[in-house]
Amino acid sequence: MLYHHSNPYYAFTDACNAERPVVILASGQACVWYRLALASKDGDWIVRHEQAALDTILRHLSDLGARYRLGAPLALPWLEAGWSSHFEATDADGTRLRFDFVSRPPRLDSRRLAACWHAADSGRPPVVSRRDLIALKRTMRLKDYAFIGALALQLDTPEDQLAATLDAEHLLSLVADHPELAERLPEMRPALAGVQFDIDALAAAIDAEVRTARKADEVRIAAYSAAIRPWAERFRQFDLSADNLFAAHGRLCEAAENCLPTEVAVS
């Protein structure tokens, strides 16, 4: 459990996972969990890719009076394609809460996802590991790389730190203390292959590596942004204010069938 009396996103996680883990906390709230941030205005979760899990999530969202925001319906065909689903609610104090869900997050392959669920099913806190959070944070947003650098320092092994660090001095220190890792650097960090082990060359190579990662995510976001345009126009035509969440969900799934693609090609 994640129980914390003042964090509504932890409370939502615990409510959804009361019978079995169906959501795993990610992104900003995971940074809060690892004490890298004091707060995050949104909640992000990886959801178990099963209909029963989605039903549980929708039930708890409904209990909060949540409403859909623009995104995909919380339904298996669109989640399978990498879409995310977005909701908003207001708590008793008038605070806006936002809820974002994905079952096929970028940069986590099926093996890593299986490991996430195995850890949660084994009783570990339902929060993505630091390694997986680093992968999730390799976005187009420059601010996310500060979190990657901080998370790298928290990793358990020199090997994992070497694979993730964005600090040239830290990398040089790791290689000095563990010279056997120097031979593995081209395998672990291809962008740094052939770089002379001096701080300026390493810093430049790391900066180039970050730019490449940001560009890759920018290309991915552009593909989804183009694919969602027809759905965004249609979504704006819906008046969901009188619907309960389950009614809204049914309407959106029906409308999205011929409007929001269940395959998105990322070049």
Salt bridges, closest charged atoms under 4 A:
ASP42 OD1 - ARG96 NH2 3.31
GLU50 OE1 - ARG20 NH2 2.64
GLU80 OE1 - HIS49 NE2 3.01
GLU80 OE1 - ARG104 NH2 3.20
GLU88 OE1 - ARG98 NE 3.09
ASP100 OD1 - ARG69 NH1 2.95
ASP100 OD1 - HIS86 ND1 2.77
ASP121 OD1 - ARG48 NH2 2.63
ASP132 OD1 - ARG112 NE 2.87
ASP144 OD1 - LYS137 NZ 3.14
ASP144 OD2 - ARG141 NH2 2.82
GLU159 OE2 - ARG184 NH1 2.04
GLU180 OE2 - HIS178 ND1 3.98
GLU187 OE2 - ARG184 NH2 3.26
GLU209 OE1 - ARG189 NH2 2.60
ASP217 OD1 - ARG107 NH1 3.01
ASP217 OD1 - ARG220 NH2 3.01
GLU233 OE2 - ARG236 NH1 3.13
ASP243 OD2 - ARG251 NH1 2.55
